[in-house]
C-alpha cells in the first residue's frame, strides 16, 4: 500500500513537503480518535452505513461525521463507495473493540487523555519534569485510580499490545533451565501463565501490589495452572520473594528514573541466589540515527511517567550500581522488547 499520508500541497521542495506532512500527522490521529471514541468500526462490523445512519446510531452531527470519515477514507481507514456508504477496511477493522488485534483502547489512551501531554513537551524539555501532573494535577498512577474509564482503557491497551509480545517471548527465549520463576510487577499474570503452559516443569509467582494480585487470583484460578502459580503481594521497592531461579521485570524499569530503577534492581539482587538470573524485558534504544520505537516512546515516558527508555549500556551501568552483572541481551525481533540477562556480581 502506498504511503497513506503522502499529500501534495503547493510546496516546492520534497523536504519541505515531507516536513509539512509530518506537521499535520496529528490531524489524522485526532480523526482516528473520534472514530474510535464513537465506536464507528463496531457499527460497521456487520455491514456498511452512510454517515447519516452512523450519526443517528452514535448521536452526533451527520455532516461533521461525514467529513471526518471522508478524510480517513483518504488514508485507507474506512472506505466510501459511490453511494456514500462507508465500509470497514483492514486498517479500520483494528478499531473494533473485540478484534484480535484491536487498537481501540490504545487509540483512546494515547490520542485521548494522553494527547494533551504533548502540548506540554516544551515544559518537560525545559524542566526535565513529567507533564502529567502539570496537565492533570496528579501523577499518572493516581490519575488512573480516580478516572476509572481512562484507567481501564490504559490496562486494556497494554493487554492488547502485550499479547503478541508474550507469544514471541515464549517462542524465542528458552526458559527450560529454570524451575521457579518470579514475575516482579507481573500484573494480570499473562506472561507467567504463558511460560508455565509452555514449560510444565516450571512453577511461577506473580508478585505485584496487593490490590493487583487480588484481581489476578481469579484469572489464575480459571487458567487451570493454579497448582503451579502462586500470588504474592507487596512492593518491589521493599522486597520480593527470595530464592527463585529466575526473576522477570517486564516493562517495569522504563517507568522509573535511574535512582528508583537502581532501588528496584537492588531489591531483586537481594532476593537472588548466586545462580539466579534476572531477566529485564524492555525496548532497547539503538545507537545511530535510525528511527526506532524506543526513541519516540522515550519521550512518552518523559511526559507521562517520568521514566525513560535506555540503551543496553545504560542498563548494564544501572545493574552494576545495584550489584548485578550484565550477561547477555536476546533480541527477539520486536522493537518493543528485548531480553537483558543479569546475575549477581561476584
Phi, psi and omega in degrees: 000137179293162177306115187287347182240030177271095182265166181230067176290174183279070178238133192287314187265152179293326179294317178295323178296317177297316179297322176301311181297320177297321185291336182252010182299331179291340175300314179294321178302318181291325175294319177298320178300316180300315179297320180291315181297321181280350180071034183298317181297322177296321180293332182264002187300326184252015177148158183288157177214155173282166177299323179295317178295318179294318181300321178295322181291319188254005173062063175214177182284126185296319182294315180293320179297319179302318183295322177294313181293326177297317178297318180291324177298332178291343177243024173071016169261103192078162179221132177255128177270181186292346179262004180086011178272132178262140180230163175288146167245171176305321177294312181297329182298335179287351177272358176290141185300317187254018177294145179303327179248038185300133175250007187298311181296324177296314179299316180296336178276301190283334178252004176261253185288346180268344180300318180301338179299325184290340175287346180253017181299321179300320176302314181292323179293321181287325186255339185078008184254155177300150178268348188298311180294328178297321183276316190249356175081006178200158179296160188302316185289327174292321178302316182293331176293328185263347180234086191297321182296313178296321178296319178296316180297321179297313180297316180296321178299316180295320178298315182295319181284331184282330186308307179292331178294317180296318178300320179293318180301310184293329179285320189271318187270141182266107178267003186299331179291346186261146174248323178239130184229130176250121176267102184279122188071039189285357173057234185276004173084004185301316182296309184295324179294322176294322178294314181296324178294323182279337183232088186298341181277351185271149167241153185223160176230128171265115180248124179198182177303145183307321181292335179284311183292336176298320178286322182294333184305321181294319179295318179297318181297319181286342185288340186081007182245015185300332180293337181246003182229117178251166182239143178219132180258145179165189180245131179285001170273351183246303179197158174226160181305135187267155167085012180281160176286325182219144174239138181243133169237098182256117179052039176259309190293331181289349177281349192235154175287176187298318182295315179293325177298317178297321178300314180297315180296322178296320178297317178295318180300322180294332181274342186280152170269177179297336182259357181289155171240144172251122182255115180258115181259108182210160168286133181253128179288122180278161174283164174088187188260016180286145173291142182203144179307317184298328182290319181277327176292335174302323178289322174301318179294320177302315184287319191266303187257342187082011177267200180195153168273155188224160173278167175302319179297320177302312182295320179298320179294317178294322178299317180298321178295337181263007180081026180241154180244138176289134179251305188191158171239129175255119177266122188261006177091013177233131180297332186281351185203129166227167185240115178261124179263130177233154173222169176293136178291146180289000000 
